[in-house]
């Protein structure tokens, strides 16, 4: 039923978008308060919604100082003047606190055009994710703030009695004492139509046309971090246990099913977080090693595949490596020239971001550089795989409009700087659920995507066929 509602919302937008002109706030003019910082700051109100239709607390939304029980206001501008019949305010938590809307038609003065009436009802969205964000490797992520249960995410649709032409700015006033609990504001949009501006997930018809992902049952393993060898003949999976996280491999039996479970003892060099990703035809990038913070060590190591053996080539070292978290995600291009990591630093947009570093002549890597604001939000981005074209990147995030908490996205590199990426595209409701979906790995040989999904607070390994033509940049 939830998936049906999401698809309905997507289709509704596709049909209504042609009939109405919609703009999202793109400029801050004035505001009553700001907590400061990159997360929950006032700038997070700009642009289209980041947390709808799923709803729920997000660092990508504005949390004012008086969000619990006070009065706040904000004035925002738009790229170009337009006729306005509707102002839509997207509220992540406990929606229903907008009390007044005023517009500036270019005169520099605000005219009140809407105020809350006693019988007014906010359009509510059923929250589909828990307030406490999911975890990776059974370890909770660092929390930005404590928040109560997700209650009443919704959209305030202020329909004006008469349309106002030439609107360049909007002022929205809130009385957060109207409802108990924490409040967050995601976005403000305007339209020349009464048709409600619907939140939508940025996906494609190709992804929505896929066959739903299936669960791959593996013997006695709670799985994480799947990956497949270059030729598609071997599946690597990390098994989670209370004692140790260990890497196992599988090969296919006569019927083409993954079987022949094998413990890869030579790769399990640490106690926790052991995992590998095949790099090119004959290398493995292995994570989970202990390392000393404040050095060039990263906890990752490169192995060469020698028949059925794996020979260590040494640790991956990065100049001035720094990561606020205890763990990271990493991937290498096949030629080893570019290292991509999911880490959190002083230069992150908020939480874990995607970074890149270039290989130096001595084989180590230079300073990690942030991949930019288009691909990195104020929430978490990571768990990436760069495909063989060196342009198509899969990753997981909880910072963009999605079907659940963490969803899987694809983005395309636009130039040689490694800092310009296309807007992330959600892989759709046939892959992403209302819970955690992440750690994607695409087997290009067999054109199958493997990933981890959470079901009833337990990891399951899923797979789905995706044609290269639908996924990789042509």
Buried (B, 14 or more C-beta within 10 A) or exposed (E): EBBEEBBEBBEBBEEBBEEBBBBBBEEBBEBBBBBEEBBBBBEBBBBBBBBBBBBBBBBBBBBBEBBBEBBBBBBBBBEEBBBBBBBBBBBBBBBBBBBBBBBBBEEEEBEEBBEBEEEBEBEBBBBBBBBBBBEBBBEEBEEBEEBEEBBBBBBBBBBBEEBBEBBBBBBBBBBBEBBEBBBBBBBBBBBBBEBBBBBBBBBEEBBBEBEEBEEBEBEEBBBBBBBBBBEBEBBBBBBBEEEEBBBBBBEBEEEEEBBEBEEBEEBBBBEBBBBBBBBBEEBBBBBBBEBEEEEBBBBBBBBEBEEEEBEBEEBBBBEEBBBEBEBBBBBBBBEBEBBBBBBBBEBBBBBBBBBBBEBEEEEBBBEBBBBBEBBBBBBBBBBBBBBBBBBBBBBBBBBBBBBBBBBBBBBBBBEEEBBBBBEBBBBBBBBBBBBBBBBBBBBBEEBBBBBBBBEEEEBBBBBBBBEBEBBBEE
